[in-house]
């Protein structure tokens, strides 16, 4: 079980946090002073420390320094008030994983902690050898992959590793392309960790969730009182990533106006907070990710061509999971190990039927979907082997559609390109629509037929024609 130490002199806050995290499967210990916290660290092998920035006998800077000196493999997340955000950013540069601002929200806390365990701590032990500037080996670099992306033996995986090894030591901006859920952020982190910037911040920003009004503030920051609602000074993501790497996910969703401001910052390598006259010099490597075709966006006037060429010094394509052949099994086994650790289980394997099902399934949600399926199946499994009954209906009932089988059937681990004719396009569109509706109604065929505006017999016939039972 993952062990967390909470250090906070507000006893009620520490107690509530402890109860919440315990309910979510963590082994939690609390301390009300920095001294008591360091004593706990001597006797307990903690994976993570949640430390309030302001303590009775010390502060977050001193605690981080002591923890990283004595227990370098233990991660630290700082709990801070708005007035301490600038200092929290400095602490991240000193080695803290992240910071959480007060007031505390359970979902935000849990998300930050889970992300830390999924992406950061898998790398801690391998970080030093994998990023050694002179002695780094190919094997070490393979181990530097973060979180969900696990290198396999497929041709696609080997090519991806080759490209990362090629571009990581440079200062090139990189565009990472691939479907949603393929592990674009993990690849970006691998590039960062194998670059000379590995000791500097890696800051990820989800552009898809930004509103037009908030985007400028998130990118560039703002001064207190610079606009209505600016109750405190905010450090922008560019400034937070200074010296390191800024990862912009789903950059194609940014408004045209924000793209213009972004272009100026990228060109001049300077940033100015909203409401400030002071320009801050930037030394930031930029990696962007998209599941859209940015060149099509340029043609439609949705994405700036000049910004695209600024970013496109190097591009990497991550293949979808269905094109990675036997890597699917390697990934499933990797996620099974993680799920066992999370849940305190000892499930050791998958049944042959489950493995066959995994290999034939289409994995529209890619690696993210596979991870969730394995976690769910591990939770539902009482013995040491995951059986078909532990899989969701849309996976256990799945059979490769006729059009897809005929077009894509190949040797194990290989995928052939489908024929792009109108008949196949219509079949695929119909298949996707039927499957989407069935998922929405939990495979209730009567409801699905009503939504699709067809009778049950027609639905059954269509499902049979595409081998979906």
PAVEX-234521 format. One record per residue (C-alpha): residue in three letters; x, y, z. Coordinates in steps of 0.1 Angstrom, whole numbers, padded with zeros to 4 digits, always signed. Example, Ala and Ser with C-alpha at 12.3 -4.5 7.8 and 13.67 -1.06 7.14 Angstrom:
BEGIN
ala+0123-0045+0078;ser+0137-0011+0071;
This chain:
BEGIN
unk+0000+0000+0000;unk+0013+0035-0008;unk+0023+0054+0022;unk+0017+0092+0026;unk+0028+0115+0054;unk+0007+0146+0060;unk+0025+0175+0079;unk+0001+0203+0088;unk-0002+0222+0120;unk-0040+0226+0114;unk-0051+0194+0131;unk-0086+0194+0117;unk-0072+0198+0081;unk-0048+0170+0087;unk-0075+0147+0101;unk-0099+0153+0072;unk-0072+0147+0047;unk-0061+0116+0065;unk-0097+0101+0065;unk-0103+0110+0029;unk-0070+0095+0016;unk-0074+0064+0038;unk-0108+0058+0022;unk-0091+0060-0012;unk-0067+0032-0004;unk-0036+0050+0010;unk-0017+0043+0043;unk-0017+0077+0059;unk+0003+0091+0089;unk-0001+0127+0102;unk+0023+0151+0120;unk+0016+0186+0133;unk+0052+0200+0132;unk+0082+0197+0109;unk+0102+0181+0137;unk+0076+0154+0142;unk+0074+0149+0105;unk+0111+0142+0102;unk+0108+0117+0131;unk+0081+0098+0112;unk+0103+0098+0081;unk+0130+0080+0101;unk+0108+0051+0110;unk+0085+0048+0080;unk+0092+0042+0043;unk+0070+0069+0029;unk+0063+0073-0008;unk+0049+0108-0006;unk+0048+0138+0018;unk+0020+0164+0018;unk+0036+0194+0036;unk+0020+0227+0046;unk+0042+0256+0036;unk+0037+0274+0069;unk+0044+0253+0100;unk+0049+0263+0136;unk+0085+0254+0138;unk+0097+0257+0102;unk+0086+0263+0066;unk+0081+0244+0034;unk+0115+0254+0019;unk+0134+0240+0049;unk+0113+0208+0050;unk+0118+0202+0013;unk+0155+0207+0016;unk+0157+0182+0046;unk+0135+0156+0029;unk+0153+0157-0004;unk+0187+0155+0013;unk+0178+0126+0036;unk+0151+0108+0016;unk+0157+0116-0021;unk+0132+0090-0033;unk+0103+0104-0013;unk+0081+0128-0032;unk+0069+0161-0018;unk+0037+0181-0025;unk+0034+0215-0009;unk+0001+0228+0005;unk+0000+0265+0002;unk-0021+0297+0004;unk-0025+0320-0025;unk+0001+0344-0011;unk+0027+0317-0012;unk+0023+0306-0048;unk+0054+0323-0060;unk+0074+0305-0033;unk+0057+0272-0042;unk+0069+0275-0078;unk+0104+0280-0065;unk+0100+0249-0044;unk+0090+0229-0075;unk+0123+0240-0091;unk+0140+0228-0059;unk+0125+0193-0063;unk+0089+0194-0051;unk+0066+0174-0073;unk+0037+0199-0072;unk+0017+0223-0050;unk-0020+0224-0039;unk-0036+0257-0030;unk-0060+0264-0002;unk-0089+0260+0001;unk-0084+0223-0004;unk-0107+0204-0027;unk-0108+0165-0024;unk-0110+0158-0061;unk-0080+0181-0068;unk-0059+0166-0041;unk-0067+0130-0051;unk-0060+0138-0088;unk-0026+0154-0079;unk-0016+0125-0057;unk-0027+0098-0083;unk-0009+0117-0110;unk+0023+0118-0089;unk+0022+0081-0083;unk+0013+0072-0119;unk+0039+0095-0136;unk+0066+0106-0112;unk+0074+0078-0088;unk+0079+0052-0115;unk+0108+0073-0126;unk+0125+0082-0094;unk+0148+0053-0091;unk+0157+0054-0128;unk+0160+0092-0131;unk+0197+0096-0124;unk+0211+0069-0147;unk+0186+0075-0175;unk+0195+0111-0178;unk+0233+0110-0173;unk+0246+0134-0200;unk+0276+0113-0208;unk+0270+0077-0196;unk+0234+0073-0206;unk+0226+0040-0224;unk+0198+0029-0246;unk+0185+0006-0219;unk+0184+0034-0193;unk+0166+0056-0218;unk+0140+0029-0222;unk+0134+0030-0185;unk+0128+0068-0186;unk+0093+0064-0201;unk+0067+0080-0178;unk+0034+0067-0166;unk+0012+0050-0191;unk+0036+0046-0220;unk+0054+0013-0218;unk+0079+0003-0245;unk+0072-0030-0262;unk+0087-0051-0289;unk+0066-0039-0318;unk+0081-0021-0347;unk+0060+0010-0338;unk+0075+0011-0302;unk+0111+0007-0315;unk+0106+0035-0339;unk+0091+0057-0313;unk+0121+0051-0290;unk+0145+0059-0318;unk+0128+0093-0324;unk+0128+0102-0287;unk+0165+0093-0284;unk+0172+0114-0314;unk+0153+0146-0304;unk+0156+0146-0266;unk+0192+0160-0263;unk+0184+0189-0286;unk+0164+0220-0278;unk+0140+0215-0307;unk+0103+0223-0302;unk+0083+0191-0308;unk+0048+0183-0320;unk+0034+0150-0307;unk+0005+0136-0327;unk-0018+0108-0319;unk-0053+0098-0309;unk-0066+0106-0274;unk-0053+0082-0248;unk-0021+0071-0266;unk+0002+0086-0240;unk+0013+0119-0255;unk+0021+0135-0222;unk+0041+0105-0211;unk+0062+0107-0243;unk+0067+0145-0237;unk+0080+0137-0201;unk+0104+0111-0215;unk+0118+0137-0239;unk+0122+0161-0210;unk+0138+0135-0187;unk+0164+0126-0214;unk+0173+0162-0221;unk+0198+0185-0205;unk+0168+0202-0188;unk+0159+0171-0167;unk+0166+0188-0134;unk+0143+0218-0143;unk+0105+0219-0142;unk+0082+0200-0165;unk+0049+0219-0166;unk+0019+0204-0184;unk-0010+0226-0196;unk-0044+0213-0209;unk-0053+0238-0236;unk-0086+0220-0243;unk-0100+0231-0209;unk-0091+0268-0212;unk-0117+0294-0219;unk-0108+0324-0240;unk-0110+0347-0210;unk-0087+0326-0188;unk-0062+0315-0214;unk-0040+0346-0212;unk-0038+0345-0175;unk-0029+0308-0174;unk-0002+0313-0200;unk+0013+0345-0189;unk+0001+0351-0154;unk-0013+0384-0139;unk-0007+0409-0112;unk-0030+0414-0083;unk-0058+0439-0092;unk-0050+0438-0129;unk-0086+0430-0137;unk-0119+0422-0119;unk-0114+0390-0099;unk-0076+0392-0098;unk-0074+0389-0061;unk-0038+0377-0060;unk-0007+0376-0082;unk-0006+0345-0104;unk+0024+0329-0120;unk+0018+0319-0156;unk+0027+0285-0170;unk+0055+0300-0191;unk+0071+0315-0161;unk+0066+0283-0140;unk+0084+0263-0167;unk+0113+0287-0171;unk+0145+0267-0176;unk+0126+0235-0182;unk+0099+0222-0206;unk+0064+0235-0212;unk+0040+0208-0225;unk+0008+0222-0242;unk-0018+0195-0247;unk-0046+0198-0273;unk-0031+0231-0286;unk-0055+0231-0316;unk-0083+0242-0292;unk-0068+0276-0286;unk-0085+0307-0299;unk-0069+0326-0328;unk-0063+0356-0305;unk-0044+0335-0279;unk-0024+0319-0307;unk-0012+0354-0318;unk-0001+0362-0282;unk+0015+0328-0280;unk+0034+0334-0312;unk+0049+0366-0299;unk+0060+0350-0267;unk+0076+0320-0285;unk+0094+0344-0310;unk+0107+0369-0285;unk+0113+0344-0256;unk+0099+0370-0232;unk+0067+0371-0212;unk+0049+0399-0194;unk+0022+0392-0168;unk-0012+0409-0173;unk-0011+0442-0156;unk+0027+0444-0154;unk+0052+0464-0174;unk+0081+0441-0166;unk+0093+0416-0192;unk+0107+0383-0180;unk+0132+0365-0201;unk+0123+0329-0210;unk+0144+0298-0216;unk+0117+0272-0222;unk+0115+0242-0244;unk+0080+0238-0259;unk+0064+0204-0267;unk+0029+0204-0280;unk+0004+0176-0285;unk-0027+0173-0306;unk-0052+0146-0318;unk-0063+0170-0346;unk-0047+0176-0380;unk-0032+0211-0375;unk-0025+0215-0412;unk-0063+0211-0419;unk-0068+0237-0392;unk-0045+0260-0411;unk-0065+0255-0443;unk-0097+0262-0424;unk-0083+0293-0408;unk-0085+0279-0373;unk-0048+0276-0366;unk-0020+0300-0374;unk+0005+0288-0400;unk+0034+0308-0386;unk+0028+0294-0351;unk+0026+0259-0365;unk+0060+0263-0382;unk+0075+0277-0349;unk+0064+0245-0331;unk+0072+0220-0359;unk+0109+0217-0356;unk+0104+0180-0350;unk+0073+0158-0350;unk+0065+0125-0335;unk+0035+0103-0343;unk+0023+0079-0316;unk+0004+0049-0331;unk-0030+0039-0317;unk-0030+0009-0294;unk-0047-0013-0320;unk-0016-0009-0342;unk+0009-0020-0316;unk+0002-0057-0318;unk+0016-0078-0289;unk+0025-0046-0270;unk-0011-0047-0258;unk-0003-0077-0236;unk+0028-0061-0222;unk+0008-0030-0213;unk-0020-0051-0198;unk+0005-0069-0176;unk+0021-0036-0166;unk-0013-0022-0155;unk-0021-0054-0137;unk+0010-0050-0116;unk+0000-0014-0108;unk-0036-0024-0100;unk-0024-0052-0076;unk-0003-0026-0058;unk-0032-0001-0056;unk-0057-0026-0044;unk-0036-0049-0023;unk-0044-0079-0046;unk-0023-0107-0060;unk-0040-0114-0093;unk-0012-0130-0114;unk-0025-0135-0149;unk-0052-0132-0176;unk-0070-0161-0190;unk-0062-0171-0226;unk-0097-0159-0237;unk-0091-0125-0221;unk-0058-0121-0239;unk-0073-0131-0272;unk-0101-0106-0266;unk-0076-0079-0258;unk-0057-0085-0290;unk-0089-0084-0311;unk-0106-0054-0295;unk-0104-0021-0312;unk-0094+0001-0282;unk-0109+0033-0293;unk-0097+0049-0260;unk-0062+0035-0265;unk-0039+0030-0235;unk-0061+0050-0212;unk-0090+0026-0219;unk-0069-0005-0215;unk-0056+0008-0181;unk-0092+0014-0168;unk-0104-0020-0181;unk-0075-0038-0163;unk-0080-0019-0130;unk-0118-0027-0131;unk-0111-0064-0139;unk-0086-0066-0111;unk-0111-0052-0086;unk-0137-0077-0097;unk-0114-0107-0097;unk-0115-0129-0066;unk-0089-0155-0076;unk-0055-0152-0092;unk-0067-0151-0129;unk-0088-0125-0147;unk-0116-0141-0166;unk-0140-0129-0193;unk-0168-0122-0168;unk-0146-0094-0153;unk-0145-0075-0185;unk-0171-0048-0195;unk-0198-0060-0219;unk-0187-0040-0248;unk-0153-0058-0247;unk-0164-0093-0237;unk-0191-0093-0264;unk-0168-0078-0290;unk-0159-0094-0323;unk-0139-0078-0350;unk-0162-0064-0376;unk-0163-0082-0409;unk-0151-0051-0429;unk-0122-0046-0404;unk-0112-0083-0404;unk-0111-0084-0441;unk-0091-0053-0445;unk-0068-0055-0415;unk-0062-0093-0409;unk-0025-0099-0408;unk+0002-0118-0390;unk+0002-0114-0352;unk+0016-0080-0342;unk+0011-0065-0377;unk-0017-0043-0390;unk-0024-0036-0427;unk-0038-0004-0439;unk-0076-0006-0446;unk-0090+0001-0480;unk-0104+0036-0481;unk-0135+0031-0503;unk-0170+0044-0497;unk-0185+0010-0489;unk-0160+0004-0461;unk-0164+0040-0449;unk-0202+0035-0446;unk-0198+0002-0428;unk-0173+0016-0403;unk-0195+0047-0396;unk-0225+0025-0391;unk-0205+0002-0368;unk-0192+0031-0347;unk-0227+0046-0343;unk-0243+0013-0332;unk-0215+0006-0307;unk-0216+0042-0293;unk-0253+0040-0287;unk-0251+0005-0272;unk-0224+0017-0248;unk-0246+0047-0238;unk-0275+0024-0228;unk-0254-0003-0213;unk-0261-0027-0242;unk-0299-0025-0237;unk-0309-0034-0273;unk-0345-0022-0270;unk-0333+0013-0259;unk-0306+0013-0285;unk-0331+0004-0313;unk-0353+0033-0302;unk-0324+0058-0302;unk-0313+0045-0336;unk-0349+0048-0349;unk-0349+0012-0361;unk-0367-0019-0348;unk-0351-0046-0327;unk-0349-0071-0356;unk-0331-0047-0378;unk-0307-0039-0350;unk-0300-0076-0344;unk-0294-0081-0381;unk-0270-0052-0383;unk-0251-0064-0352;unk-0248-0098-0367;unk-0235-0084-0400;unk-0207-0067-0383;unk-0200-0096-0358;unk-0211-0076-0328;unk-0231-0098-0305;
